[in-house]
Every structure is written in structure tokens, then in C-alpha cells.
Amino acid sequence: MLIHPQIDPVALQLGPVAVHWYGLTYLAAFGLFMWLGNLRLRHEPFASLKGPGAWSKRDVEDILFLGVMGVVLGGRIGYCLFYKPGYYAAHPLEIFAVWQGGMSFHGGMLGVIASMLWFARSRQRPWLQVADFVAPCVPTGLAAGRVGNFINGELWGRVGSSDLPWVMVFRGAGELPRHPSQIYQFMLEGLLLFVLLWLYARQPRQRGQVAAAFLFGYGVFRFTAEFFREPDAHLGVLSLGMSMGQWLCLPMIFGGIGLWLWARANSPKV
């Protein structure tokens, strides 16, 4: 049985300025997106696009900027709506208190979708083409975020059998051994999803199928990881024994399947 190392969340102190590990994982996520986005420019169909529809490094930078805005705004609003709607309805000004914590991946994803719609409209490009470009570049950022969760000792897993050599005691959760669900999510929705999606995107696909594969893959991996992750204390387990995270994954799974089938029947092969 392992003990969480209780890493200091502050990576570097520069006078009054504290640089947190979690902030550094966000920087790592943005850097990985830039690197992978520039690699995507060399892949088909983007490498062959010419004229006004051609992709450039400037496009990657603009998508990153808009995506960051979408993640922050969507993630915060999504958390308030999905996880604590009653509390924030009574304390609306605390919605802006982002330093208190509270972000939702599913809300952040909706924010990113909105930012991609804005980008596609402003560049007069098909939205699904933009989504296909972005999708394979996202999982490494999710992996970086899970590293930050582990360093902070937050979002720990459910109580596990002490016979498992990798279960871990998180001091903030008591003395019982728990699944390191942050690591599970790092491996599933981060590394494994990245490898599968990157390889899938390298072959010619109907427009929208890469984005659909991301929706389906993330939904399945997150749904699976939620069986080992401790549900939010103020929500617990909801209907049918599922957590809020699992309920929010179901639209992603079925939406991914629906989009993939629609793209196969209606979209051009790119």
C-alpha cells in the first residue's frame, strides 16, 4: 500500500508570486497543443489545402487562444451549472471566484466547441474540419491536467482493496487506501486516447469522424474511470448508481456514435 507523497502545490516561490504545479501543468498542456497542432499541419488533408482554406501556424495559435478562453469560461460555468447550481444561484458573485477552485471538463468542452464555432465562422471553414484538426491534440492536455490533480492530492479514487499494490492513502481523504484515479484517467483519457486518436486521424476519414472518435473515446474512458473515482461529496451517487461524471459522459458517447454514422453517410472523405 502506497502513501501519497503530499507534494507542495507551490513549485516555485518568487517573492510574493507563487508558481503552482497545477498552473505549470496547464502551461505544459498549451505547449503540447502547439507542438501537436504544428505537426497536424503536415498531415492530410490539412497539408494539401491551398489558397484561402490553407492552414498555418497562425491558425494554431489563434485556436489555442480561443480554446483557452473556452476552457476557462466553459469549465467554470459548467461546474456551477452541473455540480452546484443551487449554491451559485444563491451566491451568483462567487461564480467569478475562480481562485476558489471548481472546474468541469464537460463545461470546458462545451466552451471549446463554442470557440471552434467562432473560429470556423471567422475563417469561413467547415466547423467539422476545425474539430477534426483539434481533436487529436487535446488528450495530452487532459493527461497534463490529471498530473496536476495527482500532485495536489485531489479528485482521489474510491476505497480499494489493500491487496492491490498500487492503492494509495490520500491524507485529505482519511486513512483508507484508495484507487489513484487521477493516474487511471491520465493513462486512459490522456495517453491511451491520444495514441488511438492520433493513429486513427492519420488515415483518410470522412469529415467529422475524427471529432466523433474523440467524443466516443473520451466518453467511454471517463465513464470507466468514474467507477474508481470518488463521487463529489455534495452529490454522491445519482440515479442508476452512476456519478454525475458518468451521466455527463453518456451524451458524449451517443453523440460520438451519431456523429460518426452521420459523417460516414454525408461527409466528404478527406
C-alpha atoms as a printed R data frame, in Angstrom:
    type eleno elety resid chain resno       x      y       z
1   ATOM     1    CA   MET     A     1   0.000  0.000   0.000
2   ATOM     2    CA   LEU     A     2   1.387  3.383  -1.023
3   ATOM     3    CA   ILE     A     3   1.174  6.772   0.655
4   ATOM     4    CA   HIS     A     4   0.523  9.898  -1.393
5   ATOM     5    CA   PRO     A     5   3.738 11.930  -1.199
6   ATOM     6    CA   GLN     A     6   1.868 15.165  -0.309
7   ATOM     7    CA   ILE     A     7   3.800 17.300  -2.768
8   ATOM     8    CA   ASP     A     8   3.881 21.015  -2.061
9   ATOM     9    CA   PRO     A     9   1.430 22.527  -4.577
10  ATOM    10    CA   VAL     A    10   3.747 25.535  -4.954
11  ATOM    11    CA   ALA     A    11   6.520 24.656  -7.387
12  ATOM    12    CA   LEU     A    12   8.387 27.950  -7.131
13  ATOM    13    CA   GLN     A    13   8.126 30.974  -4.871
14  ATOM    14    CA   LEU     A    14   9.366 34.263  -6.347
15  ATOM    15    CA   GLY     A    15   8.834 36.801  -3.598
16  ATOM    16    CA   PRO     A    16   5.076 37.339  -3.318
17  ATOM    17    CA   VAL     A    17   4.444 35.358  -6.509
18  ATOM    18    CA   ALA     A    18   3.728 31.641  -6.061
19  ATOM    19    CA   VAL     A    19   4.030 29.409  -9.133
20  ATOM    20    CA   HIS     A    20   1.823 26.350  -8.616
21  ATOM    21    CA   TRP     A    21   2.407 22.931 -10.133
22  ATOM    22    CA   TYR     A    22  -1.170 22.938 -11.389
23  ATOM    23    CA   GLY     A    23  -0.519 26.125 -13.329
24  ATOM    24    CA   LEU     A    24   2.605 24.560 -14.816
25  ATOM    25    CA   THR     A    25   0.582 21.555 -15.996
26  ATOM    26    CA   TYR     A    26  -1.724 23.983 -17.814
27  ATOM    27    CA   LEU     A    27   1.315 25.565 -19.471
28  ATOM    28    CA   ALA     A    28   2.504 22.088 -20.441
29  ATOM    29    CA   ALA     A    29  -0.921 21.354 -21.928
30  ATOM    30    CA   PHE     A    30  -0.826 24.526 -24.017
31  ATOM    31    CA   GLY     A    31   2.735 23.810 -25.165
32  ATOM    32    CA   LEU     A    32   1.812 20.263 -26.184
33  ATOM    33    CA   PHE     A    33  -1.169 21.582 -28.130
34  ATOM    34    CA   MET     A    34   1.068 23.993 -30.060
35  ATOM    35    CA   TRP     A    35   3.579 21.248 -30.851
36  ATOM    36    CA   LEU     A    36   0.968 18.715 -31.926
37  ATOM    37    CA   GLY     A    37  -1.014 21.340 -33.826
38  ATOM    38    CA   ASN     A    38   2.055 22.221 -35.886
39  ATOM    39    CA   LEU     A    39   2.563 18.521 -36.588
40  ATOM    40    CA   ARG     A    40  -1.046 18.288 -37.723
41  ATOM    41    CA   LEU     A    41  -0.341 20.953 -40.329
42  ATOM    42    CA   ARG     A    42   1.859 18.390 -42.105
43  ATOM    43    CA   HIS     A    43  -0.860 15.739 -42.107
44  ATOM    44    CA   GLU     A    44  -3.592 15.249 -44.675
45  ATOM    45    CA   PRO     A    45  -5.953 16.782 -45.513
46  ATOM    46    CA   PHE     A    46  -4.517 19.980 -43.990
47  ATOM    47    CA   ALA     A    47  -1.142 19.789 -45.753
48  ATOM    48    CA   SER     A    48  -2.816 19.824 -49.175
49  ATOM    49    CA   LEU     A    49  -5.204 22.719 -48.596
50  ATOM    50    CA   LYS     A    50  -4.237 25.780 -50.633
51  ATOM    51    CA   GLY     A    51  -5.440 29.332 -51.050
52  ATOM    52    CA   PRO     A    52  -7.859 30.900 -48.547
53  ATOM    53    CA   GLY     A    53  -8.562 27.489 -46.991
54  ATOM    54    CA   ALA     A    54  -4.911 26.724 -46.215
55  ATOM    55    CA   TRP     A    55  -3.913 26.166 -42.592
56  ATOM    56    CA   SER     A    56  -0.959 27.925 -40.971
57  ATOM    57    CA   LYS     A    57   0.862 28.221 -37.651
58  ATOM    58    CA   ARG     A    58  -1.098 31.401 -37.005
59  ATOM    59    CA   ASP     A    59  -4.284 29.327 -37.094
60  ATOM    60    CA   VAL     A    60  -2.880 27.004 -34.427
61  ATOM    61    CA   GLU     A    61  -2.038 29.987 -32.224
62  ATOM    62    CA   ASP     A    62  -5.499 31.508 -32.690
63  ATOM    63    CA   ILE     A    63  -7.253 28.214 -31.934
64  ATOM    64    CA   LEU     A    64  -5.160 27.835 -28.783
65  ATOM    65    CA   PHE     A    65  -6.034 31.337 -27.597
66  ATOM    66    CA   LEU     A    66  -9.749 30.841 -28.222
67  ATOM    67    CA   GLY     A    67  -9.581 27.356 -26.726
68  ATOM    68    CA   VAL     A    68  -8.032 28.664 -23.512
69  ATOM    69    CA   MET     A    69 -10.865 31.167 -23.199
70  ATOM    70    CA   GLY     A    70 -13.389 28.413 -23.852
71  ATOM    71    CA   VAL     A    71 -11.819 26.068 -21.285
72  ATOM    72    CA   VAL     A    72 -11.721 28.676 -18.530
73  ATOM    73    CA   LEU     A    73 -15.162 30.206 -19.091
74  ATOM    74    CA   GLY     A    74 -16.925 26.998 -20.046
75  ATOM    75    CA   GLY     A    75 -15.227 24.978 -17.331
76  ATOM    76    CA   ARG     A    76 -16.243 27.426 -14.611
77  ATOM    77    CA   ILE     A    77 -19.801 27.970 -15.840
78  ATOM    78    CA   GLY     A    78 -20.224 24.226 -16.371
79  ATOM    79    CA   TYR     A    79 -19.106 23.480 -12.810
80  ATOM    80    CA   CYS     A    80 -21.574 25.996 -11.428
81  ATOM    81    CA   LEU     A    81 -24.453 24.634 -13.513
82  ATOM    82    CA   PHE     A    82 -23.723 20.896 -13.366
83  ATOM    83    CA   TYR     A    83 -22.390 20.439  -9.843
84  ATOM    84    CA   LYS     A    84 -23.631 23.280  -7.579
85  ATOM    85    CA   PRO     A    85 -26.491 25.083  -9.317
86  ATOM    86    CA   GLY     A    86 -28.390 25.806  -6.104
87  ATOM    87    CA   TYR     A    87 -25.382 27.251  -4.292
88  ATOM    88    CA   TYR     A    88 -24.317 29.555  -7.128
89  ATOM    89    CA   ALA     A    89 -27.895 30.647  -7.769
90  ATOM    90    CA   ALA     A    90 -27.895 31.881  -4.174
91  ATOM    91    CA   HIS     A    91 -24.351 33.303  -4.395
92  ATOM    92    CA   PRO     A    92 -24.032 34.484  -8.036
93  ATOM    93    CA   LEU     A    93 -20.985 36.698  -7.415
94  ATOM    94    CA   GLU     A    94 -18.959 33.636  -6.365
95  ATOM    95    CA   ILE     A    95 -19.211 32.344  -9.929
96  ATOM    96    CA   PHE     A    96 -16.340 34.722 -10.670
97  ATOM    97    CA   ALA     A    97 -14.223 33.472  -7.727
98  ATOM    98    CA   VAL     A    98 -12.228 31.049  -9.881
99  ATOM    99    CA   TRP     A    99  -9.361 31.042  -7.359
100 ATOM   100    CA   GLN     A   100 -11.596 29.046  -5.023
101 ATOM   101    CA   GLY     A   101 -11.471 26.123  -7.464
102 ATOM   102    CA   GLY     A   102 -14.228 24.324  -9.290
103 ATOM   103    CA   MET     A   103 -13.919 23.478 -12.985
104 ATOM   104    CA   SER     A   104 -15.844 20.992 -15.098
105 ATOM   105    CA   PHE     A   105 -14.312 19.169 -18.058
106 ATOM   106    CA   HIS     A   106 -17.686 18.797 -19.746
107 ATOM   107    CA   GLY     A   107 -18.344 22.515 -19.364
108 ATOM   108    CA   GLY     A   108 -14.858 23.261 -20.668
109 ATOM   109    CA   MET     A   109 -15.546 21.042 -23.667
110 ATOM   110    CA   LEU     A   110 -18.703 22.992 -24.455
111 ATOM   111    CA   GLY     A   111 -16.659 26.181 -24.183
112 ATOM   112    CA   VAL     A   112 -14.076 24.794 -26.611
113 ATOM   113    CA   ILE     A   113 -16.834 23.785 -29.037
114 ATOM   114    CA   ALA     A   114 -18.152 27.351 -28.911
115 ATOM   115    CA   SER     A   115 -14.650 28.723 -29.538
116 ATOM   116    CA   MET     A   116 -14.193 26.390 -32.527
117 ATOM   117    CA   LEU     A   117 -17.525 27.536 -33.941
118 ATOM   118    CA   TRP     A   118 -16.311 31.133 -33.636
119 ATOM   119    CA   PHE     A   119 -13.008 30.268 -35.307
120 ATOM   120    CA   ALA     A   120 -14.675 28.326 -38.138
121 ATOM   121    CA   ARG     A   121 -17.131 31.144 -38.813
122 ATOM   122    CA   SER     A   122 -14.450 33.857 -38.756
123 ATOM   123    CA   ARG     A   123 -12.203 31.862 -41.125
124 ATOM   124    CA   GLN     A   124 -15.105 30.611 -43.291
125 ATOM   125    CA   ARG     A   125 -14.105 26.990 -42.796
126 ATOM   126    CA   PRO     A   126 -16.268 23.927 -42.157
127 ATOM   127    CA   TRP     A   127 -16.725 23.535 -38.415
128 ATOM   128    CA   LEU     A   128 -16.176 19.785 -38.531
129 ATOM   129    CA   GLN     A   129 -12.862 20.329 -40.313
130 ATOM   130    CA   VAL     A   130 -11.765 22.511 -37.410
131 ATOM   131    CA   ALA     A   131 -12.997 19.931 -34.897
132 ATOM   132    CA   ASP     A   132 -11.098 17.153 -36.697
133 ATOM   133    CA   PHE     A   133  -7.940 19.255 -36.582
134 ATOM   134    CA   VAL     A   134  -8.210 19.968 -32.864
135 ATOM   135    CA   ALA     A   135  -9.409 16.594 -31.532
136 ATOM   136    CA   PRO     A   136  -6.124 14.592 -31.644
137 ATOM   137    CA   CYS     A   137  -4.264 17.468 -29.940
138 ATOM   138    CA   VAL     A   138  -6.475 17.501 -26.847
139 ATOM   139    CA   PRO     A   139  -5.780 14.266 -24.889
140 ATOM   140    CA   THR     A   140  -2.202 15.168 -23.942
141 ATOM   141    CA   GLY     A   141  -3.534 18.329 -22.321
142 ATOM   142    CA   LEU     A   142  -6.024 16.223 -20.371
143 ATOM   143    CA   ALA     A   143  -3.155 13.986 -19.268
144 ATOM   144    CA   ALA     A   144  -1.222 17.020 -18.024
145 ATOM   145    CA   GLY     A   145  -4.239 18.157 -16.032
146 ATOM   146    CA   ARG     A   146  -4.514 14.768 -14.314
147 ATOM   147    CA   VAL     A   147  -0.866 15.041 -13.294
148 ATOM   148    CA   GLY     A   148  -1.788 18.334 -11.621
149 ATOM   149    CA   ASN     A   149  -4.703 16.641  -9.820
150 ATOM   150    CA   PHE     A   150  -2.358 13.951  -8.514
151 ATOM   151    CA   ILE     A   151   0.245 16.461  -7.313
152 ATOM   152    CA   ASN     A   152  -2.486 18.374  -5.482
153 ATOM   153    CA   GLY     A   153  -3.821 15.157  -3.945
154 ATOM   154    CA   GLU     A   154  -7.347 15.926  -5.180
155 ATOM   155    CA   LEU     A   155 -10.050 14.042  -7.061
156 ATOM   156    CA   TRP     A   156  -8.900 10.837  -5.415
157 ATOM   157    CA   GLY     A   157 -10.452  7.443  -6.031
158 ATOM   158    CA   ARG     A   158 -12.865  5.247  -4.167
159 ATOM   159    CA   VAL     A   159 -11.736  2.978  -1.360
160 ATOM   160    CA   GLY     A   160  -9.899 -0.044  -2.798
161 ATOM   161    CA   SER     A   161  -8.682 -3.397  -1.558
162 ATOM   162    CA   SER     A   162  -5.407 -3.214   0.359
163 ATOM   163    CA   ASP     A   163  -4.348 -6.332  -1.546
164 ATOM   164    CA   LEU     A   164  -3.791 -4.174  -4.622
165 ATOM   165    CA   PRO     A   165  -0.159 -2.990  -4.595
166 ATOM   166    CA   TRP     A   166  -0.952  0.383  -6.205
167 ATOM   167    CA   VAL     A   167  -3.742  1.607  -3.911
168 ATOM   168    CA   MET     A   168  -2.772  4.750  -2.053
169 ATOM   169    CA   VAL     A   169  -3.629  6.626   1.117
170 ATOM   170    CA   PHE     A   170  -4.541 10.250   0.425
171 ATOM   171    CA   ARG     A   171  -4.270 12.112   3.712
172 ATOM   172    CA   GLY     A   172  -7.062 14.507   2.791
173 ATOM   173    CA   ALA     A   173  -9.389 11.537   2.346
174 ATOM   174    CA   GLY     A   174  -8.621  9.731   5.595
175 ATOM   175    CA   GLU     A   175  -6.557  6.632   6.303
176 ATOM   176    CA   LEU     A   176  -8.245  4.132   3.984
177 ATOM   177    CA   PRO     A   177  -6.434  3.005   0.811
178 ATOM   178    CA   ARG     A   178  -7.914  4.406  -2.365
179 ATOM   179    CA   HIS     A   179  -7.566  3.967  -6.097
180 ATOM   180    CA   PRO     A   180  -5.260  6.620  -7.596
181 ATOM   181    CA   SER     A   181  -7.992  7.531 -10.061
182 ATOM   182    CA   GLN     A   182  -6.017 10.547 -11.305
183 ATOM   183    CA   ILE     A   183  -3.434  8.087 -12.662
184 ATOM   184    CA   TYR     A   184  -6.140  5.918 -14.205
185 ATOM   185    CA   GLN     A   185  -7.522  8.956 -16.006
186 ATOM   186    CA   PHE     A   186  -4.027 10.073 -17.013
187 ATOM   187    CA   MET     A   187  -3.478  6.702 -18.675
188 ATOM   188    CA   LEU     A   188  -6.950  6.225 -20.192
189 ATOM   189    CA   GLU     A   189  -8.338  9.571 -21.332
190 ATOM   190    CA   GLY     A   190  -4.846 11.013 -21.661
191 ATOM   191    CA   LEU     A   191  -2.182  8.712 -23.074
192 ATOM   192    CA   LEU     A   192  -4.266  5.846 -24.478
193 ATOM   193    CA   LEU     A   193  -6.853  8.126 -26.083
194 ATOM   194    CA   PHE     A   194  -4.074 10.228 -27.607
195 ATOM   195    CA   VAL     A   195  -2.336  7.223 -29.193
196 ATOM   196    CA   LEU     A   196  -5.562  5.755 -30.574
197 ATOM   197    CA   LEU     A   197  -6.864  9.074 -31.879
198 ATOM   198    CA   TRP     A   198  -3.539 10.160 -33.383
199 ATOM   199    CA   LEU     A   199  -3.218  6.889 -35.298
200 ATOM   200    CA   TYR     A   200  -6.882  6.997 -36.347
201 ATOM   201    CA   ALA     A   201  -6.524 10.531 -37.684
202 ATOM   202    CA   ARG     A   202  -3.531  9.619 -39.861
203 ATOM   203    CA   GLN     A   203  -5.751  7.671 -42.267
204 ATOM   204    CA   PRO     A   204  -8.294  9.268 -44.653
205 ATOM   205    CA   ARG     A   205 -11.605  9.755 -42.848
206 ATOM   206    CA   GLN     A   206 -14.941 11.340 -43.571
207 ATOM   207    CA   ARG     A   207 -15.069 14.880 -42.237
208 ATOM   208    CA   GLY     A   208 -16.264 14.760 -38.637
209 ATOM   209    CA   GLN     A   209 -15.241 11.179 -37.906
210 ATOM   210    CA   VAL     A   210 -12.074 12.132 -36.008
211 ATOM   211    CA   ALA     A   211 -14.042 14.506 -33.784
212 ATOM   212    CA   ALA     A   212 -16.660 11.774 -33.336
213 ATOM   213    CA   ALA     A   213 -13.959  9.305 -32.301
214 ATOM   214    CA   PHE     A   214 -12.774 11.763 -29.644
215 ATOM   215    CA   LEU     A   215 -16.284 12.190 -28.226
216 ATOM   216    CA   PHE     A   216 -16.859  8.451 -28.103
217 ATOM   217    CA   GLY     A   217 -13.380  7.566 -26.820
218 ATOM   218    CA   TYR     A   218 -13.281 10.164 -24.071
219 ATOM   219    CA   GLY     A   219 -16.825  9.345 -23.027
220 ATOM   220    CA   VAL     A   220 -16.067  5.625 -22.705
221 ATOM   221    CA   PHE     A   221 -12.742  6.082 -20.893
222 ATOM   222    CA   ARG     A   222 -14.087  8.711 -18.483
223 ATOM   223    CA   PHE     A   223 -17.211  6.630 -17.827
224 ATOM   224    CA   THR     A   224 -14.974  3.681 -16.966
225 ATOM   225    CA   ALA     A   225 -12.641  5.699 -14.735
226 ATOM   226    CA   GLU     A   226 -15.619  7.070 -12.790
227 ATOM   227    CA   PHE     A   227 -16.191  3.598 -11.325
228 ATOM   228    CA   PHE     A   228 -12.917  4.093  -9.435
229 ATOM   229    CA   ARG     A   229 -13.198  7.835  -8.700
230 ATOM   230    CA   GLU     A   230 -14.836  9.113  -5.542
231 ATOM   231    CA   PRO     A   231 -18.075 10.938  -6.466
232 ATOM   232    CA   ASP     A   232 -18.403 14.564  -5.454
233 ATOM   233    CA   ALA     A   233 -19.259 14.652  -1.744
234 ATOM   234    CA   HIS     A   234 -22.222 17.013  -2.160
235 ATOM   235    CA   LEU     A   235 -23.714 14.888  -4.966
236 ATOM   236    CA   GLY     A   236 -22.749 11.312  -4.229
237 ATOM   237    CA   VAL     A   237 -24.063  8.585  -6.498
238 ATOM   238    CA   LEU     A   238 -27.076  9.598  -8.572
239 ATOM   239    CA   SER     A   239 -29.772  7.605 -10.396
240 ATOM   240    CA   LEU     A   240 -28.944  4.070 -11.548
241 ATOM   241    CA   GLY     A   241 -25.873  4.115  -9.310
242 ATOM   242    CA   MET     A   242 -23.977  6.456 -11.630
243 ATOM   243    CA   SER     A   243 -21.983  9.571 -10.780
244 ATOM   244    CA   MET     A   244 -22.549 12.987 -12.305
245 ATOM   245    CA   GLY     A   245 -19.426 12.452 -14.426
246 ATOM   246    CA   GLN     A   246 -20.904  9.262 -15.873
247 ATOM   247    CA   TRP     A   247 -24.239 10.911 -16.647
248 ATOM   248    CA   LEU     A   248 -22.413 13.715 -18.451
249 ATOM   249    CA   CYS     A   249 -20.426 11.163 -20.453
250 ATOM   250    CA   LEU     A   250 -23.494  9.453 -21.888
251 ATOM   251    CA   PRO     A   251 -24.345 12.325 -24.301
252 ATOM   252    CA   MET     A   252 -20.710 12.266 -25.448
253 ATOM   253    CA   ILE     A   253 -20.787  8.523 -26.140
254 ATOM   254    CA   PHE     A   254 -24.079  8.548 -28.033
255 ATOM   255    CA   GLY     A   255 -23.269 11.861 -29.699
256 ATOM   256    CA   GLY     A   256 -19.957 10.435 -30.903
257 ATOM   257    CA   ILE     A   257 -21.671  7.373 -32.356
258 ATOM   258    CA   GLY     A   258 -24.335  9.505 -34.035
259 ATOM   259    CA   LEU     A   259 -21.815 11.952 -35.485
260 ATOM   260    CA   TRP     A   260 -19.594  9.131 -36.798
261 ATOM   261    CA   LEU     A   261 -22.535  7.445 -38.561
262 ATOM   262    CA   TRP     A   262 -23.783 10.761 -39.943
263 ATOM   263    CA   ALA     A   263 -20.309 11.635 -41.227
264 ATOM   264    CA   ARG     A   264 -19.941  8.239 -42.917
265 ATOM   265    CA   ALA     A   265 -23.182  8.807 -44.809
266 ATOM   266    CA   ASN     A   266 -22.988 12.514 -45.538
267 ATOM   267    CA   SER     A   267 -19.471 13.976 -45.282
268 ATOM   268    CA   PRO     A   268 -16.755 14.029 -47.946
269 ATOM   269    CA   LYS     A   269 -13.721 11.815 -47.450
270 ATOM   270    CA   VAL     A   270 -10.687 13.921 -46.520
